[in-house]
Amino acid sequence: MLHKKDGARLKQQYLCSKDGEKVERSDMIKGYEFQKGQYVTFTPEELKALEERATGAIDIVEFLPAEQVDRIWLDRTYYLGPDKGGERAYKLLAEALEKTKRVAIGQYAARGKQYLIMVRPLNGALVMEQLRYADEIRNVAEIPIPKTEVKKPELDLATKLIEQAATDEFHPEKYKDNVRDRMMEQIERKVEGKQITEEPEQAPKTKVLDLMQALKQSLETGPAEEKEKPAKRRKVAGKR
């Protein structure tokens, strides 16, 4: 965020919600809200004592079949490499997990916290995936899903559509973030001194979707007959 007046970058400030006074970092303390508007506060020393001490070790508790850990539990992924002198143990674990088709579940302490993790093999290496704890995931039963009947002709058509576009391998390099690419392209044009204008877009017309008709049209078209349509480009004033 910049100041419209002179283009200078803005700095973040903290204001007291009670008196509106600007608060410097040296006057800030951390607290936990145990009731509405009531907080228990902690000194830096107390917070340090509460933190989990990092050991640099992964404590493996159990080994599970890989399919037992649903993707909903996955948070983020890290590559693991062997420490000096641990190459043989690293390779042994990777090959044993690959052979048994299992993953290792355990916990890992870092940055003052304890994380639930899964270790799995990947192309001869090991990957550590940080998992969410049970109380961080809502039960799918909480999602209201009205009861409805799926007719066999609809299911057959949907199945054919999936089979028609099915592949056996995932190739992520086929996909690009087109929005980011377009934004970076327009930013570069802006850096070059060109103005950016946007084509007016027509309001989408409301249309009731006929599922059966949509599936039939998709199957009749087929991947081989589909033509790639150019994406709309934003008009930019200046040299074309």
Buried (B, 14 or more C-beta within 10 A) or exposed (E): EEEEEEEEEEEEEEEEEEEEEEEEEEEEEEEEEEEEEEEEEBEEEEEEEEEBEEEEEBEBEEBEEEEEBEEEBEEEEEEBEBEEEEEEEBBEBBEEBBEEEBBBBBBBBEEEEBBBBBBBBEEEBBBBBBBEEEEEEEEEEEEEEEEEEEEEEEEEBBEBBEEEEEEEEEEEEEEEEEEEEBEEEBEEBEEEEBEEEEEEEEEEEEEEEEEEEEBBEBEEEEEEEEEEEEEEEEEBEEEE
